[in-house]
Amino acid sequence: MKRKSKHWLLQLIVFVSVMAGLAATCCQNSSPTTLVLSISVVFQGCCFTNMGFLLWVLRFVPKCCVFCYVFKVVGL
């Protein structure tokens, strides 16, 4: 069975950014493509910031999740 992606919203925003970037490259004087590109890049930043808080700030991590810290020492 095919697994569903958990980051479909981020994938959609990245796809919109790539398409708007290509359109802005072809039509350099088009204001709507520039506006869509700018908004989609801001949404990407919001998604990455949200993921950063959820992954690295411990009070935002759900209580059922367990962290295992593994430190690997590499000799010189």
C-alpha positions as CSV (number, residue, x, y, z in Angstrom):
1,M,0.0,0.0,0.0
2,K,1.3,3.5,-0.9
3,R,2.2,5.7,2.1
4,K,0.8,9.2,2.2
5,S,3.3,12.0,2.6
6,K,3.1,13.9,5.9
7,H,4.4,17.1,4.4
8,W,2.0,17.5,1.5
9,L,1.3,21.2,2.3
10,L,5.0,22.0,2.2
11,Q,5.4,20.1,-1.1
12,L,2.5,22.0,-2.6
13,I,4.0,25.4,-1.5
14,V,7.4,24.4,-3.0
15,F,5.8,23.3,-6.2
16,V,4.0,26.7,-6.4
17,S,7.3,28.5,-5.8
18,V,9.1,26.6,-8.5
19,M,6.3,27.2,-11.0
20,A,6.1,30.9,-10.1
21,G,9.8,31.2,-10.3
22,L,9.8,29.7,-13.8
23,A,6.9,32.0,-14.8
24,A,8.7,35.0,-13.3
25,T,11.8,34.1,-15.3
26,C,9.8,33.9,-18.6
27,C,7.6,37.0,-17.9
28,Q,9.9,39.4,-16.1
29,N,7.6,42.3,-16.1
30,S,4.6,40.4,-14.7
31,S,3.5,41.6,-11.3
32,P,1.1,38.7,-10.5
33,T,3.9,36.1,-10.9
34,T,6.2,38.1,-8.7
35,L,3.5,38.5,-6.1
36,V,2.8,34.7,-6.1
37,L,6.5,33.9,-5.9
38,S,6.9,36.3,-2.9
39,I,3.9,34.9,-1.0
40,S,4.9,31.3,-1.6
41,V,8.5,31.9,-0.4
42,V,7.0,33.6,2.8
43,F,4.8,30.5,3.3
44,Q,7.9,28.2,2.9
45,G,9.6,30.2,5.6
46,C,6.6,29.9,7.9
47,C,6.4,26.1,7.3
48,F,10.2,25.7,8.1
49,T,9.9,27.9,11.2
50,N,6.9,25.9,12.4
51,M,8.8,22.6,11.8
52,G,11.8,23.9,13.6
53,F,9.8,24.8,16.7
54,L,7.9,21.5,16.7
55,L,11.1,19.4,16.3
56,W,13.6,21.3,18.5
57,V,11.7,23.0,21.3
58,L,10.9,20.3,23.8
59,R,7.7,21.8,25.3
60,F,6.1,21.7,21.8
61,V,6.9,18.0,21.4
62,P,3.9,15.7,22.1
63,K,4.2,13.8,25.4
64,C,4.0,10.4,23.6
65,C,7.3,11.1,21.7
66,V,10.5,9.9,23.2
67,F,14.0,11.3,22.4
68,C,17.0,9.1,22.3
69,Y,20.2,11.1,22.4
70,V,23.1,9.2,20.9
71,F,26.5,10.7,21.0
72,K,29.1,9.0,18.7
73,V,32.7,9.6,19.5
74,V,35.0,9.4,16.5
75,G,38.7,8.9,17.2
76,L,41.3,10.9,15.3
